[in-house]
């Protein structure tokens, strides 16, 4: 299944026309992560968390409780 963002809704950032096949699990995650990083209200906090999470993938990953959501 392919999904697209609506072209305009009040309070919703404009669509980028970026499409991902959500039948693919990795693309399904990208469909959520990329726009979240781009949002001015979520992006800075989410990106900081994501960077910490990714940095921890080298085997020094902090305990789950140390990665606040």
Gaussian input, Z-matrix of N, CA and C with variables (Angstrom, degrees):
# hf/3-21g

backbone

0 1
 N
 C     1     B1
 C     2     B2     1     A1
 N     3     B3     2     A2     1     D1
 C     4     B4     3     A3     2     D2
 C     5     B5     4     A4     3     D3
 N     6     B6     5     A5     4     D4
 C     7     B7     6     A6     5     D5
 C     8     B8     7     A7     6     D6
 N     9     B9     8     A8     7     D7
 C    10    B10     9     A9     8     D8
 C    11    B11    10    A10     9     D9
 N    12    B12    11    A11    10    D10
 C    13    B13    12    A12    11    D11
 C    14    B14    13    A13    12    D12
 N    15    B15    14    A14    13    D13
 C    16    B16    15    A15    14    D14
 C    17    B17    16    A16    15    D15
 N    18    B18    17    A17    16    D16
 C    19    B19    18    A18    17    D17
 C    20    B20    19    A19    18    D18
 N    21    B21    20    A20    19    D19
 C    22    B22    21    A21    20    D20
 C    23    B23    22    A22    21    D21
 N    24    B24    23    A23    22    D22
 C    25    B25    24    A24    23    D23
 C    26    B26    25    A25    24    D24
 N    27    B27    26    A26    25    D25
 C    28    B28    27    A27    26    D26
 C    29    B29    28    A28    27    D27
 N    30    B30    29    A29    28    D28
 C    31    B31    30    A30    29    D29
 C    32    B32    31    A31    30    D30
 N    33    B33    32    A32    31    D31
 C    34    B34    33    A33    32    D32
 C    35    B35    34    A34    33    D33
 N    36    B36    35    A35    34    D34
 C    37    B37    36    A36    35    D35
 C    38    B38    37    A37    36    D36
 N    39    B39    38    A38    37    D37
 C    40    B40    39    A39    38    D38
 C    41    B41    40    A40    39    D39
 N    42    B42    41    A41    40    D40
 C    43    B43    42    A42    41    D41
 C    44    B44    43    A43    42    D42
 N    45    B45    44    A44    43    D43
 C    46    B46    45    A45    44    D44
 C    47    B47    46    A46    45    D45
 N    48    B48    47    A47    46    D46
 C    49    B49    48    A48    47    D47
 C    50    B50    49    A49    48    D48
 N    51    B51    50    A50    49    D49
 C    52    B52    51    A51    50    D50
 C    53    B53    52    A52    51    D51
 N    54    B54    53    A53    52    D52
 C    55    B55    54    A54    53    D53
 C    56    B56    55    A55    54    D54
 N    57    B57    56    A56    55    D55
 C    58    B58    57    A57    56    D56
 C    59    B59    58    A58    57    D57
 N    60    B60    59    A59    58    D58
 C    61    B61    60    A60    59    D59
 C    62    B62    61    A61    60    D60
 N    63    B63    62    A62    61    D61
 C    64    B64    63    A63    62    D62
 C    65    B65    64    A64    63    D63
 N    66    B66    65    A65    64    D64
 C    67    B67    66    A66    65    D65
 C    68    B68    67    A67    66    D66
 N    69    B69    68    A68    67    D67
 C    70    B70    69    A69    68    D68
 C    71    B71    70    A70    69    D69
 N    72    B72    71    A71    70    D70
 C    73    B73    72    A72    71    D71
 C    74    B74    73    A73    72    D72
 N    75    B75    74    A74    73    D73
 C    76    B76    75    A75    74    D74
 C    77    B77    76    A76    75    D75
 N    78    B78    77    A77    76    D76
 C    79    B79    78    A78    77    D77
 C    80    B80    79    A79    78    D78
 N    81    B81    80    A80    79    D79
 C    82    B82    81    A81    80    D80
 C    83    B83    82    A82    81    D81
 N    84    B84    83    A83    82    D82
 C    85    B85    84    A84    83    D83
 C    86    B86    85    A85    84    D84
 N    87    B87    86    A86    85    D85
 C    88    B88    87    A87    86    D86
 C    89    B89    88    A88    87    D87
 N    90    B90    89    A89    88    D88
 C    91    B91    90    A90    89    D89
 C    92    B92    91    A91    90    D90
 N    93    B93    92    A92    91    D91
 C    94    B94    93    A93    92    D92
 C    95    B95    94    A94    93    D93
 N    96    B96    95    A95    94    D94
 C    97    B97    96    A96    95    D95
 C    98    B98    97    A97    96    D96
 N    99    B99    98    A98    97    D97
 C   100   B100    99    A99    98    D98
 C   101   B101   100   A100    99    D99
 N   102   B102   101   A101   100   D100
 C   103   B103   102   A102   101   D101
 C   104   B104   103   A103   102   D102
 N   105   B105   104   A104   103   D103
 C   106   B106   105   A105   104   D104
 C   107   B107   106   A106   105   D105
 N   108   B108   107   A107   106   D106
 C   109   B109   108   A108   107   D107
 C   110   B110   109   A109   108   D108
 N   111   B111   110   A110   109   D109
 C   112   B112   111   A111   110   D110
 C   113   B113   112   A112   111   D111
 N   114   B114   113   A113   112   D112
 C   115   B115   114   A114   113   D113
 C   116   B116   115   A115   114   D114
 N   117   B117   116   A116   115   D115
 C   118   B118   117   A117   116   D116
 C   119   B119   118   A118   117   D117
 N   120   B120   119   A119   118   D118
 C   121   B121   120   A120   119   D119
 C   122   B122   121   A121   120   D120
 N   123   B123   122   A122   121   D121
 C   124   B124   123   A123   122   D122
 C   125   B125   124   A124   123   D123
 N   126   B126   125   A125   124   D124
 C   127   B127   126   A126   125   D125
 C   128   B128   127   A127   126   D126
 N   129   B129   128   A128   127   D127
 C   130   B130   129   A129   128   D128
 C   131   B131   130   A130   129   D129
 N   132   B132   131   A131   130   D130
 C   133   B133   132   A132   131   D131
 C   134   B134   133   A133   132   D132
 N   135   B135   134   A134   133   D133
 C   136   B136   135   A135   134   D134
 C   137   B137   136   A136   135   D135
 N   138   B138   137   A137   136   D136
 C   139   B139   138   A138   137   D137
 C   140   B140   139   A139   138   D138
 N   141   B141   140   A140   139   D139
 C   142   B142   141   A141   140   D140
 C   143   B143   142   A142   141   D141
 N   144   B144   143   A143   142   D142
 C   145   B145   144   A144   143   D143
 C   146   B146   145   A145   144   D144
 N   147   B147   146   A146   145   D145
 C   148   B148   147   A147   146   D146
 C   149   B149   148   A148   147   D147
 N   150   B150   149   A149   148   D148
 C   151   B151   150   A150   149   D149
 C   152   B152   151   A151   150   D150
 N   153   B153   152   A152   151   D151
 C   154   B154   153   A153   152   D152
 C   155   B155   154   A154   153   D153
 N   156   B156   155   A155   154   D154
 C   157   B157   156   A156   155   D155
 C   158   B158   157   A157   156   D156
 N   159   B159   158   A158   157   D157
 C   160   B160   159   A159   158   D158
 C   161   B161   160   A160   159   D159
 N   162   B162   161   A161   160   D160
 C   163   B163   162   A162   161   D161
 C   164   B164   163   A163   162   D162
 N   165   B165   164   A164   163   D163
 C   166   B166   165   A165   164   D164
 C   167   B167   166   A166   165   D165
 N   168   B168   167   A167   166   D166
 C   169   B169   168   A168   167   D167
 C   170   B170   169   A169   168   D168
 N   171   B171   170   A170   169   D169
 C   172   B172   171   A171   170   D170
 C   173   B173   172   A172   171   D171
 N   174   B174   173   A173   172   D172
 C   175   B175   174   A174   173   D173
 C   176   B176   175   A175   174   D174
 N   177   B177   176   A176   175   D175
 C   178   B178   177   A177   176   D176
 C   179   B179   178   A178   177   D177
 N   180   B180   179   A179   178   D178
 C   181   B181   180   A180   179   D179
 C   182   B182   181   A181   180   D180
 N   183   B183   182   A182   181   D181
 C   184   B184   183   A183   182   D182
 C   185   B185   184   A184   183   D183
 N   186   B186   185   A185   184   D184
 C   187   B187   186   A186   185   D185
 C   188   B188   187   A187   186   D186
 N   189   B189   188   A188   187   D187
 C   190   B190   189   A189   188   D188
 C   191   B191   190   A190   189   D189
 N   192   B192   191   A191   190   D190
 C   193   B193   192   A192   191   D191
 C   194   B194   193   A193   192   D192
 N   195   B195   194   A194   193   D193
 C   196   B196   195   A195   194   D194
 C   197   B197   196   A196   195   D195
 N   198   B198   197   A197   196   D196
 C   199   B199   198   A198   197   D197
 C   200   B200   199   A199   198   D198
 N   201   B201   200   A200   199   D199
 C   202   B202   201   A201   200   D200
 C   203   B203   202   A202   201   D201
 N   204   B204   203   A203   202   D202
 C   205   B205   204   A204   203   D203
 C   206   B206   205   A205   204   D204

   B1=1.4387
   B2=1.5268
   B3=1.3044
   B4=1.4603
   B5=1.5194
   B6=1.3338
   B7=1.4592
   B8=1.5100
   B9=1.3142
   B10=1.4561
   B11=1.5140
   B12=1.3170
   B13=1.4520
   B14=1.5197
   B15=1.3367
   B16=1.4660
   B17=1.5228
   B18=1.3250
   B19=1.4611
   B20=1.5118
   B21=1.3225
   B22=1.4576
   B23=1.5163
   B24=1.3086
   B25=1.4533
   B26=1.5123
   B27=1.3182
   B28=1.4650
   B29=1.5277
   B30=1.3154
   B31=1.4599
   B32=1.5140
   B33=1.3220
   B34=1.4645
   B35=1.5175
   B36=1.3476
   B37=1.4663
   B38=1.5249
   B39=1.3303
   B40=1.4645
   B41=1.5244
   B42=1.3080
   B43=1.4606
   B44=1.5203
   B45=1.3223
   B46=1.4597
   B47=1.5194
   B48=1.3256
   B49=1.4607
   B50=1.5199
   B51=1.3325
   B52=1.4507
   B53=1.5214
   B54=1.3170
   B55=1.4523
   B56=1.5133
   B57=1.3145
   B58=1.4569
   B59=1.5186
   B60=1.2973
   B61=1.4528
   B62=1.5191
   B63=1.3342
   B64=1.4568
   B65=1.5213
   B66=1.3268
   B67=1.4488
   B68=1.5223
   B69=1.3109
   B70=1.4580
   B71=1.5288
   B72=1.3192
   B73=1.4673
   B74=1.5194
   B75=1.3220
   B76=1.4659
   B77=1.5250
   B78=1.3259
   B79=1.4638
   B80=1.5250
   B81=1.3124
   B82=1.4594
   B83=1.5279
   B84=1.3211
   B85=1.4669
   B86=1.5237
   B87=1.3270
   B88=1.4706
   B89=1.5256
   B90=1.3244
   B91=1.4554
   B92=1.5220
   B93=1.3103
   B94=1.4611
   B95=1.5288
   B96=1.3261
   B97=1.4656
   B98=1.5214
   B99=1.3154
   B100=1.4756
   B101=1.5223
   B102=1.3232
   B103=1.4727
   B104=1.5286
   B105=1.3301
   B106=1.4682
   B107=1.5226
   B108=1.3141
   B109=1.4704
   B110=1.5234
   B111=1.3166
   B112=1.4674
   B113=1.5247
   B114=1.3179
   B115=1.4706
   B116=1.5246
   B117=1.3372
   B118=1.4601
   B119=1.5256
   B120=1.3319
   B121=1.4593
   B122=1.5237
   B123=1.3130
   B124=1.4644
   B125=1.5178
   B126=1.3156
   B127=1.4570
   B128=1.5099
   B129=1.3396
   B130=1.4652
   B131=1.5337
   B132=1.3236
   B133=1.4678
   B134=1.5273
   B135=1.3333
   B136=1.4605
   B137=1.5219
   B138=1.3338
   B139=1.4623
   B140=1.5218
   B141=1.3340
   B142=1.4714
   B143=1.5275
   B144=1.3330
   B145=1.4539
   B146=1.5260
   B147=1.3295
   B148=1.4605
   B149=1.5274
   B150=1.3367
   B151=1.4680
   B152=1.5217
   B153=1.3278
   B154=1.4643
   B155=1.5158
   B156=1.3078
   B157=1.4550
   B158=1.5237
   B159=1.3279
   B160=1.4681
   B161=1.5256
   B162=1.3248
   B163=1.4684
   B164=1.5227
   B165=1.3194
   B166=1.4533
   B167=1.5130
   B168=1.3083
   B169=1.4593
   B170=1.5245
   B171=1.3281
   B172=1.4654
   B173=1.5247
   B174=1.3233
   B175=1.4544
   B176=1.5150
   B177=1.3080
   B178=1.4635
   B179=1.5242
   B180=1.2910
   B181=1.4622
   B182=1.5289
   B183=1.3382
   B184=1.4614
   B185=1.5214
   B186=1.3146
   B187=1.4566
   B188=1.5232
   B189=1.2904
   B190=1.4633
   B191=1.5298
   B192=1.3027
   B193=1.4675
   B194=1.5267
   B195=1.3381
   B196=1.4606
   B197=1.5255
   B198=1.3134
   B199=1.4652
   B200=1.5183
   B201=1.3072
   B202=1.4649
   B203=1.5151
   B204=1.2944
   B205=1.4691
   B206=1.5067
   A1=108.50
   A2=117.03
   A3=122.41
   A4=107.64
   A5=115.91
   A6=119.20
   A7=110.06
   A8=115.51
   A9=121.95
   A10=108.28
   A11=116.32
   A12=120.73
   A13=109.33
   A14=116.12
   A15=117.56
   A16=109.98
   A17=116.87
   A18=119.88
   A19=112.46
   A20=118.89
   A21=119.53
   A22=110.59
   A23=114.69
   A24=122.95
   A25=106.52
   A26=117.74
   A27=119.35
   A28=111.30
   A29=116.60
   A30=121.52
   A31=115.27
   A32=118.12
   A33=121.77
   A34=108.16
   A35=117.27
   A36=118.87
   A37=110.81
   A38=117.74
   A39=120.24
   A40=111.68
   A41=115.60
   A42=121.62
   A43=110.32
   A44=116.07
   A45=121.35
   A46=110.69
   A47=116.02
   A48=122.18
   A49=112.05
   A50=116.60
   A51=122.01
   A52=107.19
   A53=117.35
   A54=121.21
   A55=109.88
   A56=115.00
   A57=121.76
   A58=108.22
   A59=116.43
   A60=121.68
   A61=107.52
   A62=117.73
   A63=119.81
   A64=112.68
   A65=117.81
   A66=120.97
   A67=110.74
   A68=116.73
   A69=123.50
   A70=107.48
   A71=117.82
   A72=121.08
   A73=112.76
   A74=117.91
   A75=120.18
   A76=110.55
   A77=117.64
   A78=120.35
   A79=111.33
   A80=116.88
   A81=120.22
   A82=109.79
   A83=117.18
   A84=120.89
   A85=111.19
   A86=117.01
   A87=120.01
   A88=111.49
   A89=116.45
   A90=121.82
   A91=111.21
   A92=117.20
   A93=121.89
   A94=111.41
   A95=117.44
   A96=121.50
   A97=112.68
   A98=118.32
   A99=119.76
   A100=112.70
   A101=119.12
   A102=118.04
   A103=112.63
   A104=117.83
   A105=119.96
   A106=110.49
   A107=117.52
   A108=121.25
   A109=111.51
   A110=117.53
   A111=122.15
   A112=113.91
   A113=117.40
   A114=119.48
   A115=110.74
   A116=117.87
   A117=120.12
   A118=112.91
   A119=117.91
   A120=119.97
   A121=113.03
   A122=119.11
   A123=122.91
   A124=113.51
   A125=116.12
   A126=121.90
   A127=116.43
   A128=119.30
   A129=118.75
   A130=113.26
   A131=117.13
   A132=120.08
   A133=111.28
   A134=116.58
   A135=120.20
   A136=111.24
   A137=116.69
   A138=120.72
   A139=111.00
   A140=117.00
   A141=120.11
   A142=110.05
   A143=116.80
   A144=120.12
   A145=110.61
   A146=116.27
   A147=121.04
   A148=111.24
   A149=116.92
   A150=120.21
   A151=110.54
   A152=117.16
   A153=120.42
   A154=111.85
   A155=116.07
   A156=120.71
   A157=110.68
   A158=116.47
   A159=121.11
   A160=110.50
   A161=117.19
   A162=119.91
   A163=110.76
   A164=116.59
   A165=120.67
   A166=114.12
   A167=118.19
   A168=120.73
   A169=112.71
   A170=117.48
   A171=120.57
   A172=112.34
   A173=117.61
   A174=120.87
   A175=112.69
   A176=117.36
   A177=120.57
   A178=109.94
   A179=115.37
   A180=122.16
   A181=110.34
   A182=116.57
   A183=118.96
   A184=111.06
   A185=115.65
   A186=119.96
   A187=109.00
   A188=116.23
   A189=121.69
   A190=111.91
   A191=117.97
   A192=120.76
   A193=111.64
   A194=118.27
   A195=121.88
   A196=112.60
   A197=117.20
   A198=121.00
   A199=106.65
   A200=115.23
   A201=120.16
   A202=110.39
   A203=115.28
   A204=119.91
   A205=109.66
   D1=136.42
   D2=178.16
   D3=-109.73
   D4=132.98
   D5=179.82
   D6=-116.65
   D7=153.66
   D8=176.04
   D9=-132.91
   D10=149.90
   D11=175.74
   D12=-75.47
   D13=150.32
   D14=174.36
   D15=-64.08
   D16=151.04
   D17=-176.41
   D18=-72.01
   D19=-33.95
   D20=176.34
   D21=-159.71
   D22=130.19
   D23=173.60
   D24=-144.08
   D25=142.99
   D26=178.44
   D27=-57.45
   D28=130.50
   D29=177.81
   D30=79.76
   D31=1.04
   D32=-179.49
   D33=-110.63
   D34=130.16
   D35=178.75
   D36=-56.99
   D37=150.38
   D38=-179.39
   D39=-62.39
   D40=148.99
   D41=179.82
   D42=-65.72
   D43=144.64
   D44=178.22
   D45=-98.87
   D46=-3.33
   D47=-175.90
   D48=61.76
   D49=19.19
   D50=174.26
   D51=-80.85
   D52=125.97
   D53=-176.40
   D54=-117.82
   D55=144.41
   D56=176.61
   D57=-134.63
   D58=141.37
   D59=175.45
   D60=-78.09
   D61=108.23
   D62=-177.79
   D63=-79.21
   D64=3.96
   D65=171.33
   D66=-76.94
   D67=-15.19
   D68=177.23
   D69=-99.36
   D70=124.30
   D71=-174.47
   D72=-60.12
   D73=-39.69
   D74=179.34
   D75=-67.11
   D76=-40.75
   D77=177.27
   D78=-66.41
   D79=-33.62
   D80=177.39
   D81=-60.46
   D82=-42.45
   D83=177.35
   D84=-66.71
   D85=-42.66
   D86=178.52
   D87=-60.52
   D88=-34.65
   D89=179.71
   D90=-59.72
   D91=-30.11
   D92=-179.71
   D93=-93.39
   D94=-43.52
   D95=-172.14
   D96=-69.83
   D97=-48.01
   D98=-177.06
   D99=-58.68
   D100=-51.75
   D101=179.21
   D102=-63.93
   D103=-33.72
   D104=178.53
   D105=-62.72
   D106=-39.86
   D107=178.64
   D108=-66.44
   D109=-29.66
   D110=-177.52
   D111=-84.11
   D112=-14.92
   D113=-176.71
   D114=-75.25
   D115=130.92
   D116=-179.77
   D117=-64.40
   D118=-29.18
   D119=-178.74
   D120=-83.96
   D121=-22.60
   D122=-178.89
   D123=-115.37
   D124=-30.57
   D125=-170.63
   D126=-51.42
   D127=-54.56
   D128=-176.29
   D129=-59.65
   D130=-46.88
   D131=-178.94
   D132=-68.53
   D133=-44.86
   D134=-178.46
   D135=-66.30
   D136=-41.49
   D137=179.84
   D138=-63.80
   D139=-40.69
   D140=177.38
   D141=-61.32
   D142=-44.47
   D143=178.32
   D144=-63.06
   D145=-44.46
   D146=-177.69
   D147=-62.51
   D148=-41.21
   D149=177.97
   D150=-60.85
   D151=-42.93
   D152=177.74
   D153=-64.05
   D154=-40.42
   D155=178.88
   D156=-63.34
   D157=-47.80
   D158=-179.06
   D159=-64.83
   D160=-40.74
   D161=178.68
   D162=-60.06
   D163=-32.27
   D164=-179.99
   D165=-75.51
   D166=-6.75
   D167=-179.44
   D168=-74.12
   D169=-5.07
   D170=179.85
   D171=-82.18
   D172=7.26
   D173=178.37
   D174=105.83
   D175=-9.13
   D176=178.62
   D177=-106.36
   D178=28.51
   D179=-176.82
   D180=-57.68
   D181=128.95
   D182=178.43
   D183=-67.71
   D184=160.85
   D185=177.64
   D186=-57.51
   D187=150.41
   D188=-176.47
   D189=-52.55
   D190=-38.39
   D191=-178.20
   D192=-67.49
   D193=-20.61
   D194=-179.66
   D195=-81.77
   D196=-9.42
   D197=178.62
   D198=-105.24
   D199=87.56
   D200=-178.17
   D201=-68.35
   D202=142.95
   D203=177.25
   D204=-93.07

